[in-house]
Amino acid sequence: FQISLPLSYGRWGMPLVPHSRPIAAIVGRPIRIDAAVPEPSEEQIAEVHAQFMAELRRIFDKHKHLVPGYEKKRLYFDDEE
């Protein structure tokens, strides 16, 4: 019978116990939808997605100072250059 010992350590010098880190949980404005659409079109999906991405960027830019080291960071999305 063999076991591996973890080489990392965390809080109190114990393995597998992570160090405490601050967390910022932010909630943005709700995205209003008039009514549920059983089969939304690609255009409708793109519109709601654009609203979501804009709100995500707004709350990131507004609250990034709450996380040390993020004050000067910028939020990038995959479809941006």
C-alpha beads as a LAMMPS data file, in Angstrom:
LAMMPS data file: protein, C-alpha beads

81 atoms
80 bonds

1 atom types
1 bond types

-500.0 500.0 xlo xhi
-500.0 500.0 ylo yhi
-500.0 500.0 zlo zhi

Masses

1 110.0

Atoms # bond

1 1 1 0.000 0.000 0.000
2 1 1 1.477 3.320 -1.086
3 1 1 0.363 6.910 -0.605
4 1 1 1.669 10.245 -1.831
5 1 1 2.259 13.111 0.533
6 1 1 1.257 16.593 -0.669
7 1 1 4.163 18.994 -0.960
8 1 1 2.020 22.100 -0.600
9 1 1 0.850 23.553 2.656
10 1 1 -1.640 26.195 3.616
11 1 1 -3.067 27.801 6.693
12 1 1 -1.499 26.662 9.992
13 1 1 1.185 24.815 8.003
14 1 1 -1.273 22.046 7.173
15 1 1 -1.562 20.406 3.757
16 1 1 -4.767 20.942 1.768
17 1 1 -6.018 23.771 4.024
18 1 1 -6.041 26.922 1.841
19 1 1 -4.871 30.319 2.994
20 1 1 -7.637 32.797 3.726
21 1 1 -8.180 35.327 0.899
22 1 1 -10.661 38.208 0.638
23 1 1 -13.621 37.674 -1.697
24 1 1 -15.726 40.389 -3.310
25 1 1 -19.198 39.211 -4.395
26 1 1 -21.009 41.844 -6.458
27 1 1 -24.507 41.655 -7.974
28 1 1 -25.365 43.726 -11.027
29 1 1 -28.594 45.212 -12.273
30 1 1 -31.241 42.724 -13.428
31 1 1 -31.742 42.139 -17.138
32 1 1 -35.424 42.671 -17.888
33 1 1 -37.134 40.321 -20.316
34 1 1 -40.781 41.057 -21.237
35 1 1 -41.903 37.423 -21.438
36 1 1 -40.376 33.982 -21.756
37 1 1 -39.764 33.049 -25.380
38 1 1 -39.891 29.283 -26.028
39 1 1 -37.706 29.513 -29.153
40 1 1 -35.687 32.761 -29.028
41 1 1 -34.087 33.957 -32.238
42 1 1 -30.335 34.440 -32.573
43 1 1 -30.978 38.208 -32.593
44 1 1 -32.868 38.053 -29.280
45 1 1 -30.128 35.942 -27.713
46 1 1 -27.446 38.336 -28.972
47 1 1 -29.331 41.330 -27.539
48 1 1 -29.639 39.826 -24.049
49 1 1 -26.037 38.607 -24.196
50 1 1 -24.845 42.117 -25.081
51 1 1 -26.781 43.517 -22.095
52 1 1 -25.184 40.902 -19.835
53 1 1 -21.657 41.637 -21.085
54 1 1 -22.149 45.407 -20.711
55 1 1 -23.365 44.979 -17.120
56 1 1 -20.513 42.613 -16.308
57 1 1 -17.984 45.178 -17.557
58 1 1 -19.747 47.999 -15.671
59 1 1 -19.670 46.232 -12.307
60 1 1 -16.085 45.056 -12.865
61 1 1 -14.895 48.599 -13.608
62 1 1 -16.892 50.065 -10.716
63 1 1 -15.742 47.582 -8.066
64 1 1 -12.305 46.348 -9.169
65 1 1 -10.647 48.495 -6.504
66 1 1 -12.081 46.145 -3.844
67 1 1 -9.650 43.371 -4.839
68 1 1 -5.980 44.215 -4.181
69 1 1 -3.977 44.270 -7.418
70 1 1 -6.992 44.739 -9.713
71 1 1 -7.180 48.539 -9.578
72 1 1 -5.532 48.957 -12.994
73 1 1 -6.775 45.765 -14.651
74 1 1 -9.118 45.652 -17.646
75 1 1 -11.765 43.016 -18.326
76 1 1 -11.302 41.302 -21.707
77 1 1 -13.797 39.077 -23.497
78 1 1 -12.817 36.381 -26.015
79 1 1 -14.406 38.147 -29.001
80 1 1 -12.458 41.382 -28.396
81 1 1 -9.121 42.279 -29.936

Bonds

1 1 1 2
2 1 2 3
3 1 3 4
4 1 4 5
5 1 5 6
6 1 6 7
7 1 7 8
8 1 8 9
9 1 9 10
10 1 10 11
11 1 11 12
12 1 12 13
13 1 13 14
14 1 14 15
15 1 15 16
16 1 16 17
17 1 17 18
18 1 18 19
19 1 19 20
20 1 20 21
21 1 21 22
22 1 22 23
23 1 23 24
24 1 24 25
25 1 25 26
26 1 26 27
27 1 27 28
28 1 28 29
29 1 29 30
30 1 30 31
31 1 31 32
32 1 32 33
33 1 33 34
34 1 34 35
35 1 35 36
36 1 36 37
37 1 37 38
38 1 38 39
39 1 39 40
40 1 40 41
41 1 41 42
42 1 42 43
43 1 43 44
44 1 44 45
45 1 45 46
46 1 46 47
47 1 47 48
48 1 48 49
49 1 49 50
50 1 50 51
51 1 51 52
52 1 52 53
53 1 53 54
54 1 54 55
55 1 55 56
56 1 56 57
57 1 57 58
58 1 58 59
59 1 59 60
60 1 60 61
61 1 61 62
62 1 62 63
63 1 63 64
64 1 64 65
65 1 65 66
66 1 66 67
67 1 67 68
68 1 68 69
69 1 69 70
70 1 70 71
71 1 71 72
72 1 72 73
73 1 73 74
74 1 74 75
75 1 75 76
76 1 76 77
77 1 77 78
78 1 78 79
79 1 79 80
80 1 80 81
